[in-house]
Amino acid sequence: MSYKGPRLVDSGNHVREARYEAIAGEDGWLVVDRLSGLPAASNGRDFIKLRKTDARDISDELNNCEREGKPSPLL
């Protein structure tokens, strides 16, 4: 089985692909919106050139909001 990115388990115990993913870039870590293939952004700022822990925390928060159907506090 090949790795296909982060997965989420929703409230109905269904496994699905996570929308946001923290990945290593040339100048640090970034959060990518897997639907668009572009860096995720908030208030006109792309989530790029981040520390690894920050990128993971942001992607986790965005994915949790997506899974729960809540608006993100980051946007």
mmCIF file of the N, C-alpha and C atoms, coordinates in Angstrom:
data_MODEL
# 
_entry.id   MODEL 
# 
loop_
_atom_site.group_PDB 
_atom_site.id 
_atom_site.type_symbol 
_atom_site.label_atom_id 
_atom_site.label_alt_id 
_atom_site.label_comp_id 
_atom_site.label_asym_id 
_atom_site.label_entity_id 
_atom_site.label_seq_id 
_atom_site.pdbx_PDB_ins_code 
_atom_site.Cartn_x 
_atom_site.Cartn_y 
_atom_site.Cartn_z 
_atom_site.occupancy 
_atom_site.B_iso_or_equiv 
_atom_site.pdbx_formal_charge 
_atom_site.auth_seq_id 
_atom_site.auth_comp_id 
_atom_site.auth_asym_id 
_atom_site.auth_atom_id 
_atom_site.pdbx_PDB_model_num 
ATOM 1   N N  . MET A 1 1  ? 0.854   -1.171 0.000  1.00 0.00 ? 1  MET A N  1 
ATOM 2   C CA . MET A 1 1  ? 0.000   0.000  0.000  1.00 0.00 ? 1  MET A CA 1 
ATOM 3   C C  . MET A 1 1  ? 0.899   1.234  0.000  1.00 0.00 ? 1  MET A C  1 
ATOM 4   N N  . SER A 1 2  ? 0.596   2.207  -0.838 1.00 0.00 ? 2  SER A N  1 
ATOM 5   C CA . SER A 1 2  ? 1.387   3.435  -0.891 1.00 0.00 ? 2  SER A CA 1 
ATOM 6   C C  . SER A 1 2  ? 0.800   4.492  0.038  1.00 0.00 ? 2  SER A C  1 
ATOM 7   N N  . TYR A 1 3  ? 1.674   5.371  0.503  1.00 0.00 ? 3  TYR A N  1 
ATOM 8   C CA . TYR A 1 3  ? 1.247   6.467  1.366  1.00 0.00 ? 3  TYR A CA 1 
ATOM 9   C C  . TYR A 1 3  ? 0.498   7.502  0.546  1.00 0.00 ? 3  TYR A C  1 
ATOM 10  N N  . LYS A 1 4  ? -0.669  7.902  0.997  1.00 0.00 ? 4  LYS A N  1 
ATOM 11  C CA . LYS A 1 4  ? -1.483  8.863  0.261  1.00 0.00 ? 4  LYS A CA 1 
ATOM 12  C C  . LYS A 1 4  ? -1.750  10.127 1.049  1.00 0.00 ? 4  LYS A C  1 
ATOM 13  N N  . GLY A 1 5  ? -0.926  10.425 2.034  1.00 0.00 ? 5  GLY A N  1 
ATOM 14  C CA . GLY A 1 5  ? -1.124  11.638 2.816  1.00 0.00 ? 5  GLY A CA 1 
ATOM 15  C C  . GLY A 1 5  ? -1.887  11.367 4.091  1.00 0.00 ? 5  GLY A C  1 
ATOM 16  N N  . PRO A 1 6  ? -2.116  12.409 4.875  1.00 0.00 ? 6  PRO A N  1 
ATOM 17  C CA . PRO A 1 6  ? -2.783  12.253 6.165  1.00 0.00 ? 6  PRO A CA 1 
ATOM 18  C C  . PRO A 1 6  ? -4.234  11.839 5.997  1.00 0.00 ? 6  PRO A C  1 
ATOM 19  N N  . ARG A 1 7  ? -4.718  11.098 6.955  1.00 0.00 ? 7  ARG A N  1 
ATOM 20  C CA . ARG A 1 7  ? -6.104  10.639 6.930  1.00 0.00 ? 7  ARG A CA 1 
ATOM 21  C C  . ARG A 1 7  ? -6.808  11.106 8.199  1.00 0.00 ? 7  ARG A C  1 
ATOM 22  N N  . LEU A 1 8  ? -8.098  11.290 8.091  1.00 0.00 ? 8  LEU A N  1 
ATOM 23  C CA . LEU A 1 8  ? -8.934  11.676 9.220  1.00 0.00 ? 8  LEU A CA 1 
ATOM 24  C C  . LEU A 1 8  ? -10.018 10.638 9.412  1.00 0.00 ? 8  LEU A C  1 
ATOM 25  N N  . VAL A 1 9  ? -10.457 10.452 10.642 1.00 0.00 ? 9  VAL A N  1 
ATOM 26  C CA . VAL A 1 9  ? -11.599 9.603  10.921 1.00 0.00 ? 9  VAL A CA 1 
ATOM 27  C C  . VAL A 1 9  ? -12.701 10.525 11.396 1.00 0.00 ? 9  VAL A C  1 
ATOM 28  N N  . ASP A 1 10 ? -13.834 10.534 10.680 1.00 0.00 ? 10 ASP A N  1 
ATOM 29  C CA . ASP A 1 10 ? -14.913 11.434 11.071 1.00 0.00 ? 10 ASP A CA 1 
ATOM 30  C C  . ASP A 1 10 ? -15.793 10.789 12.134 1.00 0.00 ? 10 ASP A C  1 
ATOM 31  N N  . SER A 1 11 ? -16.828 11.505 12.554 1.00 0.00 ? 11 SER A N  1 
ATOM 32  C CA . SER A 1 11 ? -17.679 11.037 13.642 1.00 0.00 ? 11 SER A CA 1 
ATOM 33  C C  . SER A 1 11 ? -18.418 9.747  13.307 1.00 0.00 ? 11 SER A C  1 
ATOM 34  N N  . GLY A 1 12 ? -18.562 9.428  12.025 1.00 0.00 ? 12 GLY A N  1 
ATOM 35  C CA . GLY A 1 12 ? -19.205 8.183  11.614 1.00 0.00 ? 12 GLY A CA 1 
ATOM 36  C C  . GLY A 1 12 ? -18.204 7.066  11.411 1.00 0.00 ? 12 GLY A C  1 
ATOM 37  N N  . ASN A 1 13 ? -16.980 7.245  11.909 1.00 0.00 ? 13 ASN A N  1 
ATOM 38  C CA . ASN A 1 13 ? -15.895 6.273  11.781 1.00 0.00 ? 13 ASN A CA 1 
ATOM 39  C C  . ASN A 1 13 ? -15.523 5.979  10.336 1.00 0.00 ? 13 ASN A C  1 
ATOM 40  N N  . HIS A 1 14 ? -15.719 6.944  9.452  1.00 0.00 ? 14 HIS A N  1 
ATOM 41  C CA . HIS A 1 14 ? -15.298 6.827  8.064  1.00 0.00 ? 14 HIS A CA 1 
ATOM 42  C C  . HIS A 1 14 ? -13.910 7.437  7.911  1.00 0.00 ? 14 HIS A C  1 
ATOM 43  N N  . VAL A 1 15 ? -13.038 6.742  7.217  1.00 0.00 ? 15 VAL A N  1 
ATOM 44  C CA . VAL A 1 15 ? -11.692 7.257  6.979  1.00 0.00 ? 15 VAL A CA 1 
ATOM 45  C C  . VAL A 1 15 ? -11.704 8.014  5.666  1.00 0.00 ? 15 VAL A C  1 
ATOM 46  N N  . ARG A 1 16 ? -11.141 9.229  5.685  1.00 0.00 ? 16 ARG A N  1 
ATOM 47  C CA . ARG A 1 16 ? -11.059 10.019 4.467  1.00 0.00 ? 16 ARG A CA 1 
ATOM 48  C C  . ARG A 1 16 ? -9.743  10.787 4.482  1.00 0.00 ? 16 ARG A C  1 
ATOM 49  N N  . GLU A 1 17 ? -9.361  11.265 3.327  1.00 0.00 ? 17 GLU A N  1 
ATOM 50  C CA . GLU A 1 17 ? -8.115  12.014 3.218  1.00 0.00 ? 17 GLU A CA 1 
ATOM 51  C C  . GLU A 1 17 ? -8.269  13.378 3.898  1.00 0.00 ? 17 GLU A C  1 
ATOM 52  N N  . ALA A 1 18 ? -7.209  13.816 4.572  1.00 0.00 ? 18 ALA A N  1 
ATOM 53  C CA . ALA A 1 18 ? -7.191  15.135 5.189  1.00 0.00 ? 18 ALA A CA 1 
ATOM 54  C C  . ALA A 1 18 ? -7.009  16.184 4.091  1.00 0.00 ? 18 ALA A C  1 
ATOM 55  N N  . ARG A 1 19 ? -7.682  17.313 4.241  1.00 0.00 ? 19 ARG A N  1 
ATOM 56  C CA . ARG A 1 19 ? -7.576  18.365 3.237  1.00 0.00 ? 19 ARG A CA 1 
ATOM 57  C C  . ARG A 1 19 ? -6.255  19.120 3.333  1.00 0.00 ? 19 ARG A C  1 
ATOM 58  N N  . TYR A 1 20 ? -5.789  19.368 4.538  1.00 0.00 ? 20 TYR A N  1 
ATOM 59  C CA . TYR A 1 20 ? -4.581  20.173 4.738  1.00 0.00 ? 20 TYR A CA 1 
ATOM 60  C C  . TYR A 1 20 ? -3.431  19.293 5.205  1.00 0.00 ? 20 TYR A C  1 
ATOM 61  N N  . GLU A 1 21 ? -2.243  19.575 4.697  1.00 0.00 ? 21 GLU A N  1 
ATOM 62  C CA . GLU A 1 21 ? -1.084  18.761 5.030  1.00 0.00 ? 21 GLU A CA 1 
ATOM 63  C C  . GLU A 1 21 ? 0.137   19.645 5.252  1.00 0.00 ? 21 GLU A C  1 
ATOM 64  N N  . ALA A 1 22 ? 0.877   19.355 6.316  1.00 0.00 ? 22 ALA A N  1 
ATOM 65  C CA . ALA A 1 22 ? 2.151   20.040 6.580  1.00 0.00 ? 22 ALA A CA 1 
ATOM 66  C C  . ALA A 1 22 ? 3.245   19.289 5.829  1.00 0.00 ? 22 ALA A C  1 
ATOM 67  N N  . ILE A 1 23 ? 3.983   20.010 4.999  1.00 0.00 ? 23 ILE A N  1 
ATOM 68  C CA . ILE A 1 23 ? 5.056   19.380 4.247  1.00 0.00 ? 23 ILE A CA 1 
ATOM 69  C C  . ILE A 1 23 ? 6.323   20.234 4.331  1.00 0.00 ? 23 ILE A C  1 
ATOM 70  N N  . ALA A 1 24 ? 7.459   19.585 4.176  1.00 0.00 ? 24 ALA A N  1 
ATOM 71  C CA . ALA A 1 24 ? 8.741   20.287 4.197  1.00 0.00 ? 24 ALA A CA 1 
ATOM 72  C C  . ALA A 1 24 ? 8.957   20.972 2.856  1.00 0.00 ? 24 ALA A C  1 
ATOM 73  N N  . GLY A 1 25 ? 9.368   22.227 2.899  1.00 0.00 ? 25 GLY A N  1 
ATOM 74  C CA . GLY A 1 25 ? 9.674   22.987 1.694  1.00 0.00 ? 25 GLY A CA 1 
ATOM 75  C C  . GLY A 1 25 ? 11.146  23.357 1.679  1.00 0.00 ? 25 GLY A C  1 
ATOM 76  N N  . GLU A 1 26 ? 11.537  24.119 0.700  1.00 0.00 ? 26 GLU A N  1 
ATOM 77  C CA . GLU A 1 26 ? 12.935  24.532 0.578  1.00 0.00 ? 26 GLU A CA 1 
ATOM 78  C C  . GLU A 1 26 ? 13.363  25.490 1.692  1.00 0.00 ? 26 GLU A C  1 
ATOM 79  N N  . ASP A 1 27 ? 12.438  26.350 2.116  1.00 0.00 ? 27 ASP A N  1 
ATOM 80  C CA . ASP A 1 27 ? 12.752  27.378 3.129  1.00 0.00 ? 27 ASP A CA 1 
ATOM 81  C C  . ASP A 1 27 ? 12.003  27.155 4.428  1.00 0.00 ? 27 ASP A C  1 
ATOM 82  N N  . GLY A 1 28 ? 11.738  25.931 4.797  1.00 0.00 ? 28 GLY A N  1 
ATOM 83  C CA . GLY A 1 28 ? 10.971  25.631 5.996  1.00 0.00 ? 28 GLY A CA 1 
ATOM 84  C C  . GLY A 1 28 ? 9.757   24.789 5.644  1.00 0.00 ? 28 GLY A C  1 
ATOM 85  N N  . TRP A 1 29 ? 8.814   24.759 6.537  1.00 0.00 ? 29 TRP A N  1 
ATOM 86  C CA . TRP A 1 29 ? 7.605   23.947 6.358  1.00 0.00 ? 29 TRP A CA 1 
ATOM 87  C C  . TRP A 1 29 ? 6.469   24.805 5.848  1.00 0.00 ? 29 TRP A C  1 
ATOM 88  N N  . LEU A 1 30 ? 5.503   24.175 5.171  1.00 0.00 ? 30 LEU A N  1 
ATOM 89  C CA . LEU A 1 30 ? 4.324   24.878 4.704  1.00 0.00 ? 30 LEU A CA 1 
ATOM 90  C C  . LEU A 1 30 ? 3.098   24.013 4.887  1.00 0.00 ? 30 LEU A C  1 
ATOM 91  N N  . VAL A 1 31 ? 1.933   24.646 4.859  1.00 0.00 ? 31 VAL A N  1 
ATOM 92  C CA . VAL A 1 31 ? 0.659   23.940 4.934  1.00 0.00 ? 31 VAL A CA 1 
ATOM 93  C C  . VAL A 1 31 ? 0.030   24.034 3.555  1.00 0.00 ? 31 VAL A C  1 
ATOM 94  N N  . VAL A 1 32 ? -0.260  22.874 2.975  1.00 0.00 ? 32 VAL A N  1 
ATOM 95  C CA . VAL A 1 32 ? -0.818  22.813 1.626  1.00 0.00 ? 32 VAL A CA 1 
ATOM 96  C C  . VAL A 1 32 ? -2.283  22.400 1.691  1.00 0.00 ? 32 VAL A C  1 
ATOM 97  N N  . ASP A 1 33 ? -3.117  23.104 0.932  1.00 0.00 ? 33 ASP A N  1 
ATOM 98  C CA . ASP A 1 33 ? -4.511  22.719 0.738  1.00 0.00 ? 33 ASP A CA 1 
ATOM 99  C C  . ASP A 1 33 ? -4.499  21.681 -0.379 1.00 0.00 ? 33 ASP A C  1 
ATOM 100 N N  . ARG A 1 34 ? -4.777  20.447 -0.048 1.00 0.00 ? 34 ARG A N  1 
ATOM 101 C CA . ARG A 1 34 ? -4.668  19.360 -1.017 1.00 0.00 ? 34 ARG A CA 1 
ATOM 102 C C  . ARG A 1 34 ? -5.734  19.433 -2.107 1.00 0.00 ? 34 ARG A C  1 
ATOM 103 N N  . LEU A 1 35 ? -6.807  20.193 -1.889 1.00 0.00 ? 35 LEU A N  1 
ATOM 104 C CA . LEU A 1 35 ? -7.815  20.356 -2.949 1.00 0.00 ? 35 LEU A CA 1 
ATOM 105 C C  . LEU A 1 35 ? -7.307  21.257 -4.066 1.00 0.00 ? 35 LEU A C  1 
ATOM 106 N N  . SER A 1 36 ? -6.604  22.317 -3.691 1.00 0.00 ? 36 SER A N  1 
ATOM 107 C CA . SER A 1 36 ? -6.126  23.260 -4.699 1.00 0.00 ? 36 SER A CA 1 
ATOM 108 C C  . SER A 1 36 ? -4.665  23.012 -5.079 1.00 0.00 ? 36 SER A C  1 
ATOM 109 N N  . GLY A 1 37 ? -3.921  22.344 -4.202 1.00 0.00 ? 37 GLY A N  1 
ATOM 110 C CA . GLY A 1 37 ? -2.493  22.143 -4.430 1.00 0.00 ? 37 GLY A CA 1 
ATOM 111 C C  . GLY A 1 37 ? -1.655  23.357 -4.092 1.00 0.00 ? 37 GLY A C  1 
ATOM 112 N N  . LEU A 1 38 ? -2.281  24.380 -3.524 1.00 0.00 ? 38 LEU A N  1 
ATOM 113 C CA . LEU A 1 38 ? -1.602  25.631 -3.181 1.00 0.00 ? 38 LEU A CA 1 
ATOM 114 C C  . LEU A 1 38 ? -1.418  25.738 -1.669 1.00 0.00 ? 38 LEU A C  1 
ATOM 115 N N  . PRO A 1 39 ? -0.504  26.607 -1.227 1.00 0.00 ? 39 PRO A N  1 
ATOM 116 C CA . PRO A 1 39 ? -0.380  26.816 0.214  1.00 0.00 ? 39 PRO A CA 1 
ATOM 117 C C  . PRO A 1 39 ? -1.692  27.354 0.793  1.00 0.00 ? 39 PRO A C  1 
ATOM 118 N N  . ALA A 1 40 ? -2.050  26.851 1.961  1.00 0.00 ? 40 ALA A N  1 
ATOM 119 C CA . ALA A 1 40 ? -3.207  27.392 2.674  1.00 0.00 ? 40 ALA A CA 1 
ATOM 120 C C  . ALA A 1 40 ? -2.858  28.819 3.098  1.00 0.00 ? 40 ALA A C  1 
ATOM 121 N N  . ALA A 1 41 ? -3.880  29.653 3.277  1.00 0.00 ? 41 ALA A N  1 
ATOM 122 C CA . ALA A 1 41 ? -3.637  31.057 3.610  1.00 0.00 ? 41 ALA A CA 1 
ATOM 123 C C  . ALA A 1 41 ? -4.692  31.566 4.573  1.00 0.00 ? 41 ALA A C  1 
ATOM 124 N N  . SER A 1 42 ? -4.343  32.630 5.273  1.00 0.00 ? 42 SER A N  1 
ATOM 125 C CA . SER A 1 42 ? -5.247  33.315 6.177  1.00 0.00 ? 42 SER A CA 1 
ATOM 126 C C  . SER A 1 42 ? -4.930  34.798 6.133  1.00 0.00 ? 42 SER A C  1 
ATOM 127 N N  . ASN A 1 43 ? -5.956  35.628 5.945  1.00 0.00 ? 43 ASN A N  1 
ATOM 128 C CA . ASN A 1 43 ? -5.779  37.082 5.894  1.00 0.00 ? 43 ASN A CA 1 
ATOM 129 C C  . ASN A 1 43 ? -4.694  37.509 4.915  1.00 0.00 ? 43 ASN A C  1 
ATOM 130 N N  . GLY A 1 44 ? -4.626  36.845 3.774  1.00 0.00 ? 44 GLY A N  1 
ATOM 131 C CA . GLY A 1 44 ? -3.667  37.206 2.746  1.00 0.00 ? 44 GLY A CA 1 
ATOM 132 C C  . GLY A 1 44 ? -2.257  36.698 2.981  1.00 0.00 ? 44 GLY A C  1 
ATOM 133 N N  . ARG A 1 45 ? -2.042  35.940 4.027  1.00 0.00 ? 45 ARG A N  1 
ATOM 134 C CA . ARG A 1 45 ? -0.713  35.400 4.340  1.00 0.00 ? 45 ARG A CA 1 
ATOM 135 C C  . ARG A 1 45 ? -0.699  33.905 4.077  1.00 0.00 ? 45 ARG A C  1 
ATOM 136 N N  . ASP A 1 46 ? 0.177   33.477 3.174  1.00 0.00 ? 46 ASP A N  1 
ATOM 137 C CA . ASP A 1 46 ? 0.347   32.050 2.921  1.00 0.00 ? 46 ASP A CA 1 
ATOM 138 C C  . ASP A 1 46 ? 1.046   31.409 4.112  1.00 0.00 ? 46 ASP A C  1 
ATOM 139 N N  . PHE A 1 47 ? 0.644   30.184 4.427  1.00 0.00 ? 47 PHE A N  1 
ATOM 140 C CA . PHE A 1 47 ? 1.292   29.440 5.503  1.00 0.00 ? 47 PHE A CA 1 
ATOM 141 C C  . PHE A 1 47 ? 2.529   28.751 4.942  1.00 0.00 ? 47 PHE A C  1 
ATOM 142 N N  . ILE A 1 48 ? 3.599   29.534 4.788  1.00 0.00 ? 48 ILE A N  1 
ATOM 143 C CA . ILE A 1 48 ? 4.869   29.054 4.255  1.00 0.00 ? 48 ILE A CA 1 
ATOM 144 C C  . ILE A 1 48 ? 5.995   29.511 5.170  1.00 0.00 ? 48 ILE A C  1 
ATOM 145 N N  . LYS A 1 49 ? 7.161   28.910 4.996  1.00 0.00 ? 49 LYS A N  1 
ATOM 146 C CA . LYS A 1 49 ? 8.354   29.265 5.785  1.00 0.00 ? 49 LYS A CA 1 
ATOM 147 C C  . LYS A 1 49 ? 8.082   29.173 7.284  1.00 0.00 ? 49 LYS A C  1 
ATOM 148 N N  . LEU A 1 50 ? 7.432   28.088 7.681  1.00 0.00 ? 50 LEU A N  1 
ATOM 149 C CA . LEU A 1 50 ? 7.069   27.870 9.075  1.00 0.00 ? 50 LEU A CA 1 
ATOM 150 C C  . LEU A 1 50 ? 8.014   26.877 9.738  1.00 0.00 ? 50 LEU A C  1 
ATOM 151 N N  . ARG A 1 51 ? 7.982   26.860 11.058 1.00 0.00 ? 51 ARG A N  1 
ATOM 152 C CA . ARG A 1 51 ? 8.644   25.784 11.785 1.00 0.00 ? 51 ARG A CA 1 
ATOM 153 C C  . ARG A 1 51 ? 7.774   24.541 11.676 1.00 0.00 ? 51 ARG A C  1 
ATOM 154 N N  . LYS A 1 52 ? 8.383   23.392 11.768 1.00 0.00 ? 52 LYS A N  1 
ATOM 155 C CA . LYS A 1 52 ? 7.666   22.121 11.617 1.00 0.00 ? 52 LYS A CA 1 
ATOM 156 C C  . LYS A 1 52 ? 6.479   22.026 12.575 1.00 0.00 ? 52 LYS A C  1 
ATOM 157 N N  . THR A 1 53 ? 6.699   22.360 13.840 1.00 0.00 ? 53 THR A N  1 
ATOM 158 C CA . THR A 1 53 ? 5.615   22.250 14.819 1.00 0.00 ? 53 THR A CA 1 
ATOM 159 C C  . THR A 1 53 ? 4.468   23.206 14.507 1.00 0.00 ? 53 THR A C  1 
ATOM 160 N N  . ASP A 1 54 ? 4.785   24.408 14.041 1.00 0.00 ? 54 ASP A N  1 
ATOM 161 C CA . ASP A 1 54 ? 3.736   25.365 13.688 1.00 0.00 ? 54 ASP A CA 1 
ATOM 162 C C  . ASP A 1 54 ? 2.921   24.864 12.492 1.00 0.00 ? 54 ASP A C  1 
ATOM 163 N N  . ALA A 1 55 ? 3.608   24.341 11.482 1.00 0.00 ? 55 ALA A N  1 
ATOM 164 C CA . ALA A 1 55 ? 2.901   23.834 10.298 1.00 0.00 ? 55 ALA A CA 1 
ATOM 165 C C  . ALA A 1 55 ? 1.983   22.676 10.670 1.00 0.00 ? 55 ALA A C  1 
ATOM 166 N N  . ARG A 1 56 ? 2.451   21.794 11.525 1.00 0.00 ? 56 ARG A N  1 
ATOM 167 C CA . ARG A 1 56 ? 1.616   20.662 11.949 1.00 0.00 ? 56 ARG A CA 1 
ATOM 168 C C  . ARG A 1 56 ? 0.427   21.130 12.781 1.00 0.00 ? 56 ARG A C  1 
ATOM 169 N N  . ASP A 1 57 ? 0.657   22.080 13.688 1.00 0.00 ? 57 ASP A N  1 
ATOM 170 C CA . ASP A 1 57 ? -0.443  22.597 14.508 1.00 0.00 ? 57 ASP A CA 1 
ATOM 171 C C  . ASP A 1 57 ? -1.508  23.269 13.641 1.00 0.00 ? 57 ASP A C  1 
ATOM 172 N N  . ILE A 1 58 ? -1.077  24.066 12.674 1.00 0.00 ? 58 ILE A N  1 
ATOM 173 C CA . ILE A 1 58 ? -2.025  24.754 11.791 1.00 0.00 ? 58 ILE A CA 1 
ATOM 174 C C  . ILE A 1 58 ? -2.795  23.751 10.947 1.00 0.00 ? 58 ILE A C  1 
ATOM 175 N N  . SER A 1 59 ? -2.116  22.779 10.366 1.00 0.00 ? 59 SER A N  1 
ATOM 176 C CA . SER A 1 59 ? -2.820  21.789 9.534  1.00 0.00 ? 59 SER A CA 1 
ATOM 177 C C  . SER A 1 59 ? -3.785  20.966 10.383 1.00 0.00 ? 59 SER A C  1 
ATOM 178 N N  . ASP A 1 60 ? -3.398  20.619 11.605 1.00 0.00 ? 60 ASP A N  1 
ATOM 179 C CA . ASP A 1 60 ? -4.306  19.890 12.494 1.00 0.00 ? 60 ASP A CA 1 
ATOM 180 C C  . ASP A 1 60 ? -5.560  20.701 12.792 1.00 0.00 ? 60 ASP A C  1 
ATOM 181 N N  . GLU A 1 61 ? -5.378  21.981 13.099 1.00 0.00 ? 61 GLU A N  1 
ATOM 182 C CA . GLU A 1 61 ? -6.527  22.843 13.410 1.00 0.00 ? 61 GLU A CA 1 
ATOM 183 C C  . GLU A 1 61 ? -7.452  22.979 12.202 1.00 0.00 ? 61 GLU A C  1 
ATOM 184 N N  . LEU A 1 62 ? -6.874  23.223 11.030 1.00 0.00 ? 62 LEU A N  1 
ATOM 185 C CA . LEU A 1 62 ? -7.690  23.343 9.824  1.00 0.00 ? 62 LEU A CA 1 
ATOM 186 C C  . LEU A 1 62 ? -8.438  22.047 9.518  1.00 0.00 ? 62 LEU A C  1 
ATOM 187 N N  . ASN A 1 63 ? -7.773  20.914 9.667  1.00 0.00 ? 63 ASN A N  1 
ATOM 188 C CA . ASN A 1 63 ? -8.419  19.622 9.418  1.00 0.00 ? 63 ASN A CA 1 
ATOM 189 C C  . ASN A 1 63 ? -9.510  19.322 10.438 1.00 0.00 ? 63 ASN A C  1 
ATOM 190 N N  . ASN A 1 64 ? -9.284  19.664 11.696 1.00 0.00 ? 64 ASN A N  1 
ATOM 191 C CA . ASN A 1 64 ? -10.317 19.460 12.718 1.00 0.00 ? 64 ASN A CA 1 
ATOM 192 C C  . ASN A 1 64 ? -11.562 20.279 12.411 1.00 0.00 ? 64 ASN A C  1 
ATOM 193 N N  . CYS A 1 65 ? -11.372 21.530 12.027 1.00 0.00 ? 65 CYS A N  1 
ATOM 194 C CA . CYS A 1 65 ? -12.519 22.381 11.678 1.00 0.00 ? 65 CYS A CA 1 
ATOM 195 C C  . CYS A 1 65 ? -13.240 21.832 10.445 1.00 0.00 ? 65 CYS A C  1 
ATOM 196 N N  . GLU A 1 66 ? -12.490 21.381 9.464  1.00 0.00 ? 66 GLU A N  1 
ATOM 197 C CA . GLU A 1 66 ? -13.075 20.799 8.248  1.00 0.00 ? 66 GLU A CA 1 
ATOM 198 C C  . GLU A 1 66 ? -13.894 19.558 8.598  1.00 0.00 ? 66 GLU A C  1 
ATOM 199 N N  . ARG A 1 67 ? -13.342 18.698 9.443  1.00 0.00 ? 67 ARG A N  1 
ATOM 200 C CA . ARG A 1 67 ? -14.023 17.455 9.824  1.00 0.00 ? 67 ARG A CA 1 
ATOM 201 C C  . ARG A 1 67 ? -15.303 17.749 10.602 1.00 0.00 ? 67 ARG A C  1 
ATOM 202 N N  . GLU A 1 68 ? -15.261 18.752 11.478 1.00 0.00 ? 68 GLU A N  1 
ATOM 203 C CA . GLU A 1 68 ? -16.402 19.081 12.328 1.00 0.00 ? 68 GLU A CA 1 
ATOM 204 C C  . GLU A 1 68 ? -17.394 20.025 11.667 1.00 0.00 ? 68 GLU A C  1 
ATOM 205 N N  . GLY A 1 69 ? -17.056 20.519 10.473 1.00 0.00 ? 69 GLY A N  1 
ATOM 206 C CA . GLY A 1 69 ? -17.949 21.428 9.763  1.00 0.00 ? 69 GLY A CA 1 
ATOM 207 C C  . GLY A 1 69 ? -18.027 22.800 10.392 1.00 0.00 ? 69 GLY A C  1 
ATOM 208 N N  . LYS A 1 70 ? -16.972 23.201 11.113 1.00 0.00 ? 70 LYS A N  1 
ATOM 209 C CA . LYS A 1 70 ? -16.936 24.505 11.767 1.00 0.00 ? 70 LYS A CA 1 
ATOM 210 C C  . LYS A 1 70 ? -16.031 25.437 10.982 1.00 0.00 ? 70 LYS A C  1 
ATOM 211 N N  . PRO A 1 71 ? -16.312 26.727 11.037 1.00 0.00 ? 71 PRO A N  1 
ATOM 212 C CA . PRO A 1 71 ? -15.375 27.667 10.399 1.00 0.00 ? 71 PRO A CA 1 
ATOM 213 C C  . PRO A 1 71 ? -14.069 27.694 11.197 1.00 0.00 ? 71 PRO A C  1 
ATOM 214 N N  . SER A 1 72 ? -12.988 27.867 10.506 1.00 0.00 ? 72 SER A N  1 
ATOM 215 C CA . SER A 1 72 ? -11.683 27.883 11.161 1.00 0.00 ? 72 SER A CA 1 
ATOM 216 C C  . SER A 1 72 ? -11.442 29.221 11.849 1.00 0.00 ? 72 SER A C  1 
ATOM 217 N N  . PRO A 1 73 ? -10.899 29.198 13.050 1.00 0.00 ? 73 PRO A N  1 
ATOM 218 C CA . PRO A 1 73 ? -10.530 30.454 13.712 1.00 0.00 ? 73 PRO A CA 1 
ATOM 219 C C  . PRO A 1 73 ? -9.302  31.086 13.052 1.00 0.00 ? 73 PRO A C  1 
ATOM 220 N N  . LEU A 1 74 ? -8.620  30.352 12.179 1.00 0.00 ? 74 LEU A N  1 
ATOM 221 C CA . LEU A 1 74 ? -7.438  30.870 11.520 1.00 0.00 ? 74 LEU A CA 1 
ATOM 222 C C  . LEU A 1 74 ? -7.772  31.708 10.293 1.00 0.00 ? 74 LEU A C  1 
ATOM 223 N N  . LEU A 1 75 ? -8.963  31.559 9.760  1.00 0.00 ? 75 LEU A N  1 
ATOM 224 C CA . LEU A 1 75 ? -9.309  32.227 8.506  1.00 0.00 ? 75 LEU A CA 1 
ATOM 225 C C  . LEU A 1 75 ? -10.045 33.524 8.752  1.00 0.00 ? 75 LEU A C  1 
# 
